[in-house]
Amino acid sequence: MYGDPKHCEYFVVRQHYKIFTDPHKTEEVGGSLKLKARNGQLMDAIDIFAFAINFLKEKALDVIKDRAGIEITSADIRWVLTVPAIWRHVSKQFMREAAYKADLVPESKENQLIIALEPEAASLHCRQRKMREFVEEEKNEACCADVIAKPKTSYMVVDCGGGTVDVTVHRINDDDSVEEIHKATGGAWGGTQVDKQFESLLVKVFGGEFIEDFKSKHPSDWLEINIDLEGKKRSDRPLQKENNTTRIRLPSNFIYFYCTHHRQKTKSIQDLIKEQYTKSDVKINRDFLCIGAEVMKNMFKEAIYSIVSHISMLLEMPTIKCVQYIFLVGGFSESPLLQLAVRKKFENRARILIPENAGLSVMKGAVMFGLKPDVIRRRICRETHGCGTCAKFNPAIHNEKYMFKTSNGDIMCNNLFTKLVTVNEEVRLGEIRNFTFCPVETSQSKVAFEFYTTSKSNVMYVNDPGVYKEGTKIVVDSPNITKGLGRDIEIRLEFGGTEIKVEARDVETGDVKPATLKLSTTNRSP
């Protein structure tokens, strides 16, 4: 079935792992990255992610079999794996390699797995919704694409998930394709920020030692508390004038564990709470922790402030002033507190559109992206990409500490950053860039390229501050050393998609080494 999109089965593996964004941790994102379990045991992160993906794959196949009544395999499906738009390429590739390890698709059929950016996917879903399917919109059957999302329209997508908030800005073309008009931005301001504030409240009352001990000894009960909190984050009770107390159920083990292991002899739980909060702010009522409206609002304050401030900053930029609509999507966008803050701040600047069940927008849009992966025709580079090279030493511009002499007696400069594409540069879908290099030594039978990224537009050396290894290394065979240095090695890059494809080729022999800008895992040869 794979190969003909009209007859493909599509399924979206929706991942909520919001790590791997910090460029400082690039070298950790690879085969050697370890995650620590509650019992202190370390495991390879890629194995854990592969296990999770494999579990979802098997569940998906079971559901398809039950509902469709047909037996299919993973090979019959084009899979779409969604990731935050602000993730770096090495992080996206980590997910791809985890999917390979999970036997989602074979590495030889890499096109059977599509990496989709979450806000891009969500925008496709929003544009195809009827106006009645948006919160606080007119209940009519007109399609958003006909009423709002018309050609030449510019809109912003704010994807507020659990860990990250991703913001992209698009313009619709005459042929209904989409162009990105500003690079994807965002930060770690998602719903888990509220979780952290809630945990801080518990620590303030019960003490950090008790909370850590409880999390370690009763992980399922701790999960139960967080699941209850997740539902309450979507409640409008803090906005109501009456009966606005939010109640979080505490498992029986929580109270029992405190009373038997951590209770101070002279203080009850009620006494502890009174030391920190008034009765109207926080109290215990049977099995519930009751949180007053103002305390609950304060839990959201930091995340909401970060989101609103970031949108405000973007809307002041000249390239984004044309934005007429803001789509608010993602699970955290279902919070009435966040919705109210965004509407209050921007309702006079742009029309705010929030789809019902906003948490499903990415998943549903990813299916559409799998059917039409070329819908995004232009993107803006989030980083400057380059490779490490050498050049003849120029004392006027080069640092002497990088100077070295070849066996031919040439004076060269090492560790130079050769720029391939610049941050904020426009790249179109399928655009090709070619660069030509040559060996440094006449006897050199292999030429190696390592790739680097930086948020800066211009850097000199690969070890300058703010420059990080991308994790990709390509080694090209160039066995005909009789030509000495007169051997061309071409680097070919394909931009515009959600991943950057790169290949190196020896012009004379035609030896080609393809790759994606990705991590170098410990079990892969370069």
N, C-alpha and C positions, 0 to 999 in steps of 0.2 A: 504494500500500500504506500510505503514511503516513496516520495519522488513526485507524486501528483497531488498538489495541495488540495485539489477539489475532492479528493477521496481519502485524505489523511485523517486519522484520528488525532485530535489535539488534546493535550492535557497540560495543565499548568502546575508546576511544583512551586508553591508559594513559600519562600523562606523568610523568616523573620530574624535572621542573625544579623545584628547591626554592629559588627566589629570590622576591623581591617580598614578603617578610614584614615587613620593617622599615618602620614608618610614616614614619620620617625620609626614606625614599626614594620617598615616594608620587609626588612631582612628576616623578621620573625614569621612572616606569612609564607610558609613553605612547608616542605616535608618535615622540617624539624620543629615546627610550632607545637607546643604541648599545652594541654588544658588540664587543670587540676580538678579532680572530683572532690566531693565532700569529705571522703575518707583520706584525702591527701595524695591519692594515687595519681600519677601523671600518665596521660595517654596522648597519642598523636592526634592533633586536631583534625587532620584530614580523614582519619579513620572514623572519628565521631560524626563528622559531617556526612561522610559516605554512608554510614549506617542509617542516619536519619533520612537521607534521600532514598536509599534502598527501601526503607520501611514505607515511605510515602508512595513509592513506585508500586510496590506490591499491593497496597491498599487501593490505589487507583485502578490497577488491573482487575482487582476483585469487584470493584464497583461497576466498572464497564461491563464485566461479564454478567453480573447480576441484572443490570438494567437493560443491556442490549441483547443479552442472550447469546453472545458470540464469544468465542475464545480467541483472544489476540495476545500478542507478545509485545514486549517493549520495543522491538524493532519495527512494529507497525505504526508507531506513534512518533509524531514530531513533538518534542518536549520543549517547553518554555520555562526557563529559570529566571525569576525576577530578582533584581538586586537594586539597592539604592543608587540613584544617579550620581551621588557624591563619592561613591566608592572609587578607588583607584583601580587601574587596569590589573595590577597584580592581584588585587582582592577578587576581582571578577574571575580571573583565571583560576584562582584557588577553588572557587565554586565549580568551575568547569572540570577541573581535575578530580574534585570530589565526586562529581557526577559520573565521570569515566570509571572511577574506582567502585562506584555503586552499581556498575553495569547498567546504567540508564541508557547509554548509547556507547558503541565502540568508538575509540579514538579515531579510527579510520573513516568514520562517518560523522565528522564534527559538525556538519551542517544540519544534522538531524536534531541538534541541541541549539536552541537560540537563547542568547542572553538578552533579556529585555530590561530596560531601565524603568523603574516603578512609576515615576510621574508621567513618562511618555505613554506607558500602557494605560494609566488611569485617564489621560486626556482623550484617548481613543474611545474609551467607554463613555465618558461624559458627553462627547459630541454626538453620540448615537442615542442618547436617552431622550425620552419624551419630557416635555416641560413639567408635566405633572409628577415626574419622578424626582424632582428636586425639592428640597425643603423650602417652605415659604414661597413657592412659586405658584403661578396660576395653574389650575388643574385642567389643562387642555391637552389634546392629543398631538399637538405640533411637536416635531422633532427639534432638538436643540440645534442640530446642524442647519436647519432651515430658518430658525428664528434668530439665532445668535452666532453660531460658529460658521459664518459665511466667508468666502474668499476675501482676502486682505485684512481679515480680523486678527488682532493680536490678543493673546490671553496668557495668563499666568496659571500654572498648576502648582499648588502647595500641597505636597503629600506628607501628611503628618502621621507617621507610623509609631511603632513602639519605641524604637531606639533613636531613629533619625528623622529629621525633617528635610525633604528634598524640594527644591524650587526650580522649576524650569519655565522658560518663556518662549512661546511659539507664535508663529504667524502662518495663517492658512493661505496656500497658493490657489491659483485659479483651477488647477487640476485636482484639488482637494488633498494634495500632499501637504506636508508640514515642514517648516524650517525653524530651526532654533535660532533665536536672535540674541540670546545671552547665555553664557556658559552656565551649567547646572551649579547651584550653590546650596548651602544648607548647613546643618550642624546637628549635634546630639541633643536635641530639644524635644524628643518625642515623649510619649506617655510614660515611659519608664522614669522620667524625671519626677513625676507625681509619686510613683512607687518609692523612690528614694526619699522623698519628703515624708511619706507615710512611715517608712522605716525609721526615719529620724525622730518622728513623734514617739514611736514605741521605745526607741533607745532613750529618749529624754525621760520617759516615765519609768521604764523597767530596767534601764541600764544596758550598755552595749554588751557586757559579758553574758547576760541572760539571753539577749536576742540571738547572739552568735551561737550560744550553746543550744538554744531551741532549734534554730535552723539546721544545725548539724545533727541533732538527735531525732528530730521530728520533721524531716524534709517534706513529707506528704502533707502534714498539717500546715506547714508554712506555705506550701503551694495553694492549699485550700483558702488561706487568708488572702493571698494575692489574686486568686480567681474571683473571690467576692469583691475585692477592691476594683478589679477590672470592670465589673458590671456597674459599680457605683460611679465610676468616672464618666459614664454615659448618662447619669441621672441629672435632672434639673432641680433636685431638692435644694441645693444651696441658693438657688435663685428665687425660691418660693418665699412668700411672706410669712406663711404659717407652716408648722410641722416640717421645718427645714433641717432637722437633724439627720445626718447620714449614719446609718448603722452598719458596722462591719462585724460579721459573726466571728467570734473567737472560738476555735475548737476546744473541746473540754480538756484536751491535753495541755493547752496553753496555761489555763488557770491552775490546773493540777501540778504541772511541772514547776510553775513559779512557787506555789505554796509549799511544795515538798523539797525543792532544791535551792531556791534562791530567796525565799521570803526572809526579810529582816524581822527579827523577833517582835519588835515593837510597832511595826508598820504593816497595815493591810494594803491591798491594792488601791482601795478607795483613798487611803491616806497619801499614797504615792502620787496619785493623780491630782489631789488637791494641792500638793506642793508645787505643781507645775501649771495647772489650769484651773479656771473657775468651773463650776458645775455646768454652766450653760455652754462652755466650750468643749469639754471632754469629760465623759463619765462612763462608768461600767453599769450596764443594766442587764442583769442575768448573763446571758452568753454573748452579749453584744458590746462592742466598743462604740459609743455614741459620740459623734463628732459634730460640733456646731458649724453653722454656715460659714462664719468668718475664718475659722481654722481650716475648713475644707477648701475655701477659696485660696487661702494662703499656700496650700499645697500645689496649686496650679500656677501661682503667680510667676515663678521663675521661668517655667517653660513657655507660658503665654507671652511674657514680656520679651523673651528671646525671639519668638516667632514673629510677633508684631513688629518689633524693631528691625528685624531682617527684611521683612516685606517693605517697610517704610523706606529703608535704605535703598532697596532695589528700585522702587518706584520713582526715586529722585534721579535715577540715571537717565541720560538723554536717550539711550537706545530703548528704554523700557517705558518711557512716558506715553507711548502709543497704546499701552495695555488698557483694554476696555472691560475685561472680565477676569475674575479670579475664581478658579475652581478649587474648592477646599475638599480634599479627599484623604483617605487613610483612616485607620481605626481611631486614632486620637481626635480626628476631625468630628467624630460623633459626640464629642463632649459639648454640651450646651454652653459651658463657661468659655471654651475656646471660640465657639461660633459667635457668641455675643461680643467678645472682645474684637474679633476680626470685623464683624459687621459695624460695630460702633466706630472703629478707627477708619475704615476704608469705604463705607457705604456711599460717601459723597465723592469718592475717587473712582470707584469701579463697581460693577455689579457683582455681587458675591453669589456664587452658585455652589450649593452643597447637595450632592446626590443623596437620596435615601440609601441607607446601608453603605455609607461612604467607605467602610472598611473592606468592602468587596470590590471596589472600583478597580484596583490594581489587578486582581485576579481575573476579573471578567475582561478587562482591557488587554491583558496579556494573551488571552485566546485570540482576540482580534489581531494583535501584533503578530502572533504566530501565523495567521492566515495572510497577513500583508506586512512582512518585515521591512519592506522598502518604503513605507509611508513617510518616514522621517528622512527628508532629502538632504538636509544640511544641519550640521552641528557645530558648536563652538568649542574649541579645545579648552579643557580645564587646566592643562599643564603644558609646559614646554618639554618636548621629548628630544633626546639626542643620544649619540653613541660616543664611546671613548675612542679617540684616534691619536695619531702622531702627526707631526709636521716638521719641516725644517726649522731649526731654531732661529728665532729673530730676537736679538738682544734688546731691541727697542720695545718689544711687547711681551716677551716671554720671561717667566721666572726661571732663574738659573737652577733652582732646586729640581726642576723637571727636565733638565738638559741631560742628554746621554749621547754616546757615540756608537754608531753601528759598526759592523765588521768591515764595511766598505770605507770607513772613515768619515761618514756623513755625521754632522752635528744635528741632532733632532731634539724635539720637545715632546714629552710624553704627557698622558693624562688630559689631553685637550677634550673639551666638550664640543662636539660638532652637532649643531642644532639641525633637527629634521623637521620640526613643526613647533610653532610658538604659541604660548598661552594666549587665549582670546582670538586666535586665528580661526577663520572660517574654513571648514573642510566639508566637501560635498560627498554624498554617498557614492562609493566606488572610485573616488579620486585616487590617482596613483602619483606617487612621488619617487623619483629615481636619483640616486647619489652614487658617484663612482670613487673608489678608493684603490690603493695598490699596496703590495707587501712592503714592509720596512727593510727586510733583509733579502738578499739575492737567493739565499739558500732556504728561504721560508717556504715550506710546502703546505702550510695551513695558515689561514687568516681568521682571527677571532674578533668578534664584535660583542661588546657588552653595552647594554642600553640603560639610560638614566633618565630621571625626570626631575623637574623643579618647578616651583610656582613662579619663578622669576622669568623675565623675558630674555635676559642676556646673562650668561655666566661664561667664565673662561675655562675653568677646569672641572673635572668630574668630582673632585673632592672639595670644591668650594662649599661654603656654608649654604644649606638649603637645597643641596643636590643629593638625590637618593638613587640607589640602584633600583632599576625597574625589576630586576630579577631574571631578565632574559639574556641568554648568551647563545650566539650562533658561531659555529666553527665551520669554515668553508675549505674544502680541499682544493689546493692549487699545485698539483704535482709537477708541472713542467717548469722546473727552476732554470732551464737554459735561457729563458727570456729575462731572468733577473728581476729587476723592479718593473719591467714593462708588461705587467699583467694586470688587467683591469678586473676589479671585484665590484660588482654592482649591488647596492642595497635598494630594494624595492619595497615601498610601504603603501598599503591600501588603507585609507582613512574613511571616516564618515559613518561607519557602523558603530555598534555598541562596543566593539573590540577593534584593536588595531592589529592588522595582519602584516607580517614582515617576512621577507625572504632575502637571502644573500646568494649571489650567483657568480661563479667564475666564468667570465665571458668566453675564454678560450675553450674550456672543456665542457661548459654547460652545466657543471655541477651546481645543483640548487639545494639550499637548505631552508625550508620554510619554518615559520614559527608564529606565535602570537606573543605580543608583549606580555610576559607572564613570569611567574616564579620559576626558579630552578629547584626542583625537588631533589631530594637526596638519592632517589632511586631512578633518576633519568639521566641518560648521557647527554652532553651538550649538543 
